[in-house]
Amino acid sequence: MQKTKSFKKHVPATKAVSKPLVTDKKNIFFILIITALAFCLYAPALNYKFTNDDDTALIKDNYTFYKSPSAVKKIFTQSVFQTNFKSGDRFYRPVLMLSFLTDTRIAGKQYWFFI
């Protein structure tokens, strides 16, 4: 008796096609409601000024530093508090300082931009 080989046809698996969340009208409405609620909750913060926390020491008091052309070079050689590293200051944060520099050059002294 001869054995016959059985070959199974390769049938590609079908993928379930799902609609993106945004196309459903219920989901769009829900997303708009959540966005509006979040905006209403945080809108008062747009009128706030800097606090007496780090905002004053890191941004407001250093406004002229961030506006100067040499600030980009100094950011990579100084700490956040504008001291050299020989003083024992361990607050080397060049990305944070670049962020402050960019924000200051774009918005100036507009407090709402730093939120």
ChimeraX attribute file (.defattr): number of C-alpha atoms within 10 A of each C-alpha:
attribute: neighborCount
match mode: 1-to-1
recipient: residues
	/A:1	3
	/A:2	4
	/A:3	5
	/A:4	6
	/A:5	6
	/A:6	6
	/A:7	6
	/A:8	6
	/A:9	6
	/A:10	6
	/A:11	6
	/A:12	6
	/A:13	6
	/A:14	6
	/A:15	6
	/A:16	6
	/A:17	6
	/A:18	6
	/A:19	8
	/A:20	8
	/A:21	11
	/A:22	12
	/A:23	9
	/A:24	10
	/A:25	10
	/A:26	11
	/A:27	13
	/A:28	13
	/A:29	12
	/A:30	12
	/A:31	14
	/A:32	12
	/A:33	12
	/A:34	12
	/A:35	12
	/A:36	11
	/A:37	12
	/A:38	11
	/A:39	11
	/A:40	10
	/A:41	10
	/A:42	9
	/A:43	11
	/A:44	9
	/A:45	11
	/A:46	13
	/A:47	9
	/A:48	11
	/A:49	14
	/A:50	14
	/A:51	10
	/A:52	8
	/A:53	8
	/A:54	10
	/A:55	13
	/A:56	14
	/A:57	13
	/A:58	16
	/A:59	21
	/A:60	16
	/A:61	11
	/A:62	16
	/A:63	17
	/A:64	11
	/A:65	17
	/A:66	24
	/A:67	15
	/A:68	11
	/A:69	9
	/A:70	10
	/A:71	17
	/A:72	17
	/A:73	9
	/A:74	16
	/A:75	21
	/A:76	15
	/A:77	15
	/A:78	20
	/A:79	18
	/A:80	20
	/A:81	15
	/A:82	16
	/A:83	15
	/A:84	15
	/A:85	13
	/A:86	7
	/A:87	7
	/A:88	8
	/A:89	14
	/A:90	14
	/A:91	13
	/A:92	19
	/A:93	14
	/A:94	17
	/A:95	11
	/A:96	13
	/A:97	23
	/A:98	16
	/A:99	12
	/A:100	18
	/A:101	22
	/A:102	15
	/A:103	18
	/A:104	23
	/A:105	14
	/A:106	11
	/A:107	12
	/A:108	14
	/A:109	14
	/A:110	13
	/A:111	17
	/A:112	13
	/A:113	12
	/A:114	16
	/A:115	9
